[in-house]
Amino acid sequence: MKASEGRLGRVFVIRLEDGDVLPECIERFAEENGVAVGHVILVGGIGDGEVVVGPRRSGQRPPEPMLLPIDGAHEVAGVGVLAPGEDGKPVLHIHAALGRSGSTITGCLRPGVTTWLVAEAILYEILDARVARIRDSESGFQLLEPGAGPSADAKNRIAEGER
């Protein structure tokens, strides 16, 4: 296990509108508002897109993702972690349960889903936590790496008030 300690910063209450694409819209919001690390809670509606529902074969490296399409409006409840990628830009890893007519699909929203009518997100900024998403050669995933952090240049931009 690896860990990095931080402290709570700003809290944003966000309304996503019909057609907004997740996770891109939250990543763009974070970048525009200078949020490097955060925690996201999501509720509302999803109308379209694909979710990763697991690897096709558990032992295969790199894993081949299984994707399921979402057609039609689904209720959504999700939670995610925002951290800078190797380029310093925010990357949101978010998993959610999507339900419709008594059936539920649970998976990663990374491939992209669209908001149906409205969704609501709370973004909790986490300050002083040294973390980054670093590409793992075995899995191909951008894994959260506590102890790593934005480059000195990115830290300087934040310190100079580029929020």
KAHU-V456777 format. One record per helix or strand. SS is the DSSP state (H for helix, E for strand). FROM is the first residue (numbers start at 1). LEN is the number of residues. If there is no record, write none. Layout:
ss->{SS,SS}
from->{FROM,FROM}
len->{LEN,LEN}
This chain:
ss->{E,E,H,E,E,E,E,E,E,E,H}
from->{7,21,24,38,65,90,103,113,131,142,152}
len->{11,2,9,18,20,11,6,15,5,5,8}
